[in-house]
């Protein structure tokens, strides 16, 4: 299967801006003991910056080229895996992070289920996604469809609902005009 991210991996970090690390540390409740999973984390551009605040970071992604870029950072452990079928035991991660990638997963409902499975009790899951309720994000979603990326965007409420069917509470926080965080404490 063709992976668009294999084509852009070598320049991804230069094109996509850096996150607000302090704000992300706050929402992730870092520092924290234990492992952090960056699901769909590509080059590890976000989680490599958070590595000093957790025991270790695992980046899972389907793109080998993106994971090679993550491995070059040396601060993360790259694992090629579908988020819907993570190769980890139950409850192994203290923190789970999904940045701008939920819409790229093959099956978002299965992915959410498996992310919650690998999150330990007392752990925190943070999903950052473009807010499809915004017109500019609708344009991006349309462009991704036209380029056959297979993306499927959900509204913040829909993402919260697919989490809460698992018996946990999720809250939605605005990051800016275009992005939201869905935050879950297990």
PASEMI-801578 format. One record per atom (N, C-alpha, C): residue in one letter; x, y, z. Coordinates in steps of 0.2 Angstrom, whole numbers, padded with zeros to 4 digits, always signed. Layout:
! residues N
AXYZ
...
***
This chain:
! residues 186
X+0004-0006+0000
X+0000+0000+0000
X+0004+0006+0000
X+0003+0011-0004
X+0006+0017-0005
X+0006+0021+0002
X+0011+0024+0004
X+0011+0028+0010
X+0014+0035+0009
X+0010+0040+0009
X+0012+0047+0007
X+0018+0049+0011
X+0018+0047+0018
X+0023+0049+0022
X+0030+0047+0021
X+0030+0041+0017
X+0037+0039+0015
X+0040+0044+0011
X+0036+0047+0007
X+0039+0052+0002
X+0041+0059+0005
X+0038+0061+0011
X+0040+0067+0014
X+0044+0067+0020
X+0045+0061+0022
X+0049+0060+0029
X+0055+0064+0030
X+0059+0064+0024
X+0066+0067+0025
X+0065+0075+0026
X+0059+0078+0025
X+0058+0085+0026
X+0053+0087+0030
X+0049+0082+0033
X+0043+0083+0037
X+0045+0088+0043
X+0050+0087+0047
X+0051+0091+0053
X+0053+0098+0051
X+0056+0099+0045
X+0057+0106+0043
X+0051+0110+0041
X+0046+0106+0038
X+0040+0109+0035
X+0035+0110+0041
X+0034+0105+0045
X+0029+0105+0051
X+0032+0109+0057
X+0029+0114+0059
X+0032+0117+0065
X+0032+0113+0072
X+0036+0116+0076
X+0037+0113+0083
X+0031+0115+0087
X+0030+0110+0092
X+0024+0111+0096
X+0026+0116+0102
X+0021+0118+0106
X+0023+0122+0112
X+0024+0117+0117
X+0030+0116+0118
X+0032+0110+0123
X+0029+0111+0130
X+0030+0117+0133
X+0027+0119+0139
X+0020+0117+0140
X+0016+0120+0135
X+0009+0118+0135
X+0007+0111+0135
X+0011+0108+0130
X+0010+0100+0130
X+0012+0097+0136
X+0017+0099+0139
X+0019+0096+0146
X+0014+0096+0151
X+0011+0102+0151
X+0005+0103+0156
X-0001+0099+0154
X-0003+0098+0148
X-0009+0094+0146
X-0007+0087+0147
X-0001+0085+0146
X+0001+0078+0147
X+0003+0076+0154
X+0003+0081+0158
X+0004+0080+0166
X+0011+0077+0166
X+0016+0081+0163
X+0023+0078+0163
X+0027+0083+0168
X+0032+0081+0172
X+0035+0074+0171
X+0031+0068+0174
X+0032+0062+0171
X+0029+0056+0174
X+0034+0050+0173
X+0033+0046+0178
X+0037+0040+0178
X+0034+0035+0173
X+0038+0031+0170
X+0035+0026+0165
X+0036+0028+0158
X+0033+0024+0154
X+0034+0024+0146
X+0028+0029+0143
X+0030+0032+0138
X+0025+0036+0134
X+0025+0033+0127
X+0019+0032+0124
X+0018+0030+0118
X+0016+0036+0113
X+0020+0037+0108
X+0018+0042+0103
X+0015+0038+0097
X+0008+0038+0097
X+0005+0033+0092
X+0004+0037+0086
X+0006+0035+0080
X+0006+0039+0074
X+0011+0044+0074
X+0016+0043+0078
X+0021+0049+0079
X+0026+0050+0074
X+0026+0047+0069
X+0031+0048+0063
X+0038+0049+0065
X+0040+0055+0064
X+0047+0056+0065
X+0049+0057+0072
X+0044+0057+0077
X+0045+0059+0084
X+0047+0066+0085
X+0044+0070+0081
X+0046+0077+0081
X+0043+0080+0088
X+0037+0078+0090
X+0034+0080+0096
X+0037+0076+0102
X+0036+0070+0102
X+0038+0066+0108
X+0046+0066+0110
X+0050+0067+0105
X+0057+0068+0106
X+0059+0074+0111
X+0054+0079+0110
X+0055+0085+0114
X+0053+0083+0121
X+0048+0078+0122
X+0045+0077+0129
X+0049+0071+0132
X+0054+0068+0129
X+0058+0063+0131
X+0061+0064+0138
X+0064+0070+0139
X+0067+0071+0146
X+0062+0071+0152
X+0055+0071+0150
X+0050+0071+0156
X+0047+0064+0157
X+0049+0059+0154
X+0046+0052+0155
X+0052+0047+0155
X+0050+0041+0157
X+0055+0036+0158
X+0058+0034+0151
X+0054+0034+0146
X+0056+0032+0139
X+0050+0033+0134
X+0052+0034+0128
X+0047+0036+0123
X+0047+0030+0117
X+0041+0028+0116
X+0040+0023+0110
X+0036+0027+0105
X+0039+0027+0099
X+0035+0030+0093
X+0033+0024+0089
X+0026+0024+0088
X+0023+0019+0083
X+0021+0023+0077
X+0022+0020+0071
X+0020+0023+0065
X+0020+0017+0060
X+0017+0018+0054
X+0017+0013+0048
X+0022+0015+0043
X+0025+0021+0043
X+0030+0023+0038
X+0037+0022+0041
X+0040+0017+0037
X+0047+0016+0039
X+0051+0022+0038
X+0050+0026+0033
X+0054+0032+0032
X+0054+0037+0038
X+0047+0037+0040
X+0046+0042+0046
X+0050+0039+0052
X+0049+0033+0053
X+0052+0030+0059
X+0060+0030+0059
X+0063+0030+0053
X+0070+0031+0052
X+0072+0038+0054
X+0068+0043+0053
X+0069+0049+0055
X+0069+0050+0063
X+0064+0046+0066
X+0063+0046+0073
X+0069+0043+0076
X+0072+0037+0073
X+0077+0034+0076
X+0084+0038+0076
X+0084+0043+0071
X+0090+0047+0071
X+0090+0052+0077
X+0085+0053+0080
X+0084+0057+0086
X+0087+0054+0092
X+0088+0047+0092
X+0091+0044+0097
X+0087+0044+0104
X+0082+0048+0104
X+0079+0048+0111
X+0072+0044+0111
X+0071+0041+0105
X+0064+0037+0105
X+0066+0030+0102
X+0061+0026+0104
X+0061+0019+0102
X+0056+0018+0096
X+0058+0017+0090
X+0053+0017+0084
X+0050+0010+0084
X+0044+0009+0083
X+0040+0003+0082
X+0036+0003+0076
X+0036-0001+0071
X+0031-0001+0065
X+0025-0005+0067
X+0020-0002+0068
X+0014-0005+0070
X+0007-0001+0068
X+0002-0005+0067
X-0005-0002+0066
X-0007+0000+0073
X-0010+0006+0074
X-0012+0008+0080
X-0018+0004+0082
X-0022+0001+0078
X-0027-0004+0079
X-0025-0010+0082
X-0019-0012+0081
X-0016-0019+0084
X-0009-0017+0087
X-0009-0014+0092
X-0002-0012+0095
X+0001-0018+0098
X+0007-0019+0097
X+0011-0025+0099
X+0013-0024+0106
X+0009-0022+0111
X+0011-0021+0118
X+0006-0024+0122
X+0009-0026+0128
X+0004-0028+0133
X-0001-0023+0136
X-0006-0025+0139
X-0011-0021+0142
X-0007-0016+0147
X-0009-0010+0148
X-0007-0006+0153
X+0000-0004+0154
X+0004-0004+0148
X+0011-0003+0149
X+0013+0004+0149
X+0009+0009+0146
X+0011+0016+0145
X+0008+0020+0150
X+0012+0024+0153
X+0009+0029+0158
X+0006+0035+0154
X+0008+0037+0148
X+0006+0042+0144
X+0005+0040+0137
X+0000+0042+0134
X-0001+0040+0127
X-0003+0047+0123
X+0001+0048+0118
X+0000+0054+0114
X-0001+0053+0107
X-0006+0056+0104
X-0008+0056+0097
X-0009+0063+0094
X-0004+0065+0090
X-0004+0072+0087
X-0005+0072+0080
X-0011+0075+0078
X-0012+0076+0071
X-0012+0069+0067
X-0014+0064+0070
X-0014+0058+0066
X-0020+0053+0067
X-0024+0054+0071
X-0030+0050+0072
X-0034+0049+0065
X-0034+0055+0062
X-0038+0055+0055
X-0034+0050+0050
X-0028+0049+0051
X-0024+0044+0046
X-0025+0037+0048
X-0027+0035+0054
X-0028+0028+0056
X-0033+0025+0052
X-0032+0018+0051
X-0036+0014+0046
X-0043+0014+0049
X-0044+0013+0056
X-0050+0012+0059
X-0050+0016+0066
X-0053+0022+0066
X-0052+0026+0072
X-0055+0023+0079
X-0060+0020+0078
X-0064+0016+0084
X-0059+0011+0087
X-0057+0007+0082
X-0052+0001+0085
X-0046+0004+0087
X-0043+0010+0084
X-0037+0013+0087
X-0038+0016+0094
X-0044+0019+0095
X-0045+0022+0102
X-0046+0016+0107
X-0049+0011+0105
X-0049+0005+0109
X-0042+0002+0111
X-0038+0001+0106
X-0031-0001+0108
X-0027+0004+0112
X-0028+0010+0110
X-0024+0015+0114
X-0026+0015+0121
X-0033+0014+0123
X-0035+0014+0130
X-0033+0007+0133
X-0032+0002+0129
X-0030-0005+0132
X-0023-0004+0134
X-0018-0001+0130
X-0011+0000+0132
X-0010+0005+0138
X-0015+0009+0139
X-0014+0015+0144
X-0015+0012+0151
X-0010+0013+0155
X-0011+0010+0162
X-0016+0014+0166
X-0019+0011+0171
X-0024+0014+0176
X-0020+0020+0179
X-0023+0026+0179
X-0020+0032+0181
X-0016+0036+0176
X-0016+0033+0170
X-0012+0036+0165
X-0016+0041+0161
X-0013+0044+0156
X-0017+0050+0153
X-0015+0049+0145
X-0021+0049+0141
X-0021+0049+0134
X-0023+0056+0132
X-0019+0059+0127
X-0020+0066+0124
X-0020+0065+0117
X-0026+0066+0114
X-0026+0066+0106
X-0027+0073+0104
X-0022+0076+0100
X-0023+0082+0096
X-0025+0081+0089
X-0030+0084+0087
X-0033+0083+0081
X-0035+0090+0078
X-0035+0091+0071
X-0038+0096+0068
X-0045+0096+0069
X-0048+0102+0070
X-0055+0103+0072
X-0059+0103+0065
X-0062+0097+0063
X-0066+0097+0057
X-0072+0102+0057
X-0074+0104+0062
X-0079+0109+0063
X-0077+0116+0060
X-0071+0117+0059
X-0068+0123+0056
X-0068+0123+0048
X-0069+0128+0045
X-0069+0128+0038
X-0062+0127+0035
X-0057+0130+0038
X-0050+0129+0035
X-0048+0121+0035
X-0051+0118+0041
X-0049+0111+0041
X-0053+0107+0037
X-0059+0109+0035
X-0063+0105+0030
X-0059+0106+0023
X-0056+0111+0022
X-0052+0112+0015
X-0047+0107+0015
X-0043+0107+0021
X-0037+0102+0022
X-0040+0095+0021
X-0045+0093+0024
X-0048+0086+0023
X-0050+0085+0016
X-0053+0090+0013
X-0054+0089+0006
X-0048+0087+0001
X-0043+0091+0003
X-0036+0090-0001
X-0034+0083+0001
X-0034+0081+0007
X-0032+0074+0008
X-0036+0069+0005
X-0042+0070+0004
X-0046+0065+0000
X-0044+0065-0007
X-0043+0071-0010
X-0041+0072-0017
X-0034+0068-0018
X-0030+0069-0013
X-0023+0065-0014
X-0023+0058-0012
X-0029+0055-0011
X-0030+0048-0009
X-0026+0046-0003
X-0026+0051+0002
X-0023+0049+0009
X-0027+0045+0013
X-0033+0044+0011
X-0037+0039+0015
X-0039+0042+0022
X-0038+0048+0023
X-0040+0052+0030
X-0047+0051+0031
X-0049+0051+0037
X-0056+0051+0040
X-0056+0056+0046
X-0058+0062+0045
X-0059+0066+0051
X-0065+0066+0055
X-0065+0066+0061
X-0071+0066+0066
X-0071+0073+0069
X-0077+0075+0071
X-0078+0081+0075
X-0075+0079+0082
X-0073+0084+0086
X-0071+0083+0093
X-0076+0079+0097
X-0083+0081+0096
X-0088+0077+0100
X-0088+0070+0098
X-0087+0068+0092
X-0087+0061+0089
X-0081+0057+0092
X-0075+0061+0093
X-0070+0057+0096
X-0071+0056+0103
X-0074+0061+0106
X-0075+0060+0114
X-0080+0054+0114
X-0085+0054+0110
X-0090+0049+0111
X-0087+0042+0110
X-0082+0041+0105
X-0079+0035+0103
X-0075+0033+0109
X-0072+0037+0113
X-0068+0036+0119
X-0073+0034+0125
X-0078+0038+0126
X-0082+0036+0132
X-0086+0030+0131
X-0087+0027+0126
X-0090+0020+0125
X-0086+0015+0129
X-0080+0017+0131
X-0076+0012+0134
X-0076+0013+0142
X-0081+0017+0144
X-0082+0018+0151
X-0077+0023+0154
X-0073+0027+0150
X-0069+0033+0153
X-0072+0039+0151
X-0070+0044+0155
X-0073+0051+0153
X-0067+0055+0149
X-0069+0058+0144
X-0065+0062+0140
X-0067+0070+0140
X-0062+0074+0139
X-0064+0081+0139
X-0061+0084+0133
X-0064+0089+0130
X-0061+0092+0124
X-0059+0099+0126
X-0053+0101+0124
X-0050+0108+0125
X-0048+0111+0119
X-0049+0117+0118
X-0047+0120+0112
X-0039+0122+0113
X-0036+0120+0107
X-0028+0122+0107
X-0028+0129+0104
X-0031+0130+0098
X-0031+0136+0094
X-0037+0136+0090
X-0038+0140+0085
X-0043+0140+0080
X-0044+0134+0076
X-0039+0130+0076
X-0039+0124+0071
X-0039+0117+0074
X-0036+0117+0080
X-0035+0111+0084
X-0038+0110+0090
X-0039+0104+0092
X-0042+0103+0099
X-0038+0097+0102
X-0038+0097+0109
X-0036+0091+0113
X-0041+0087+0115
X-0041+0081+0115
X-0046+0076+0118
X-0042+0073+0124
X-0044+0074+0130
X-0039+0072+0136
X-0043+0067+0140
X-0040+0061+0141
X-0043+0056+0145
X-0038+0054+0151
X-0041+0053+0157
X-0038+0050+0162
X-0041+0044+0164
X-0037+0038+0164
X-0039+0032+0165
X-0039+0030+0172
***
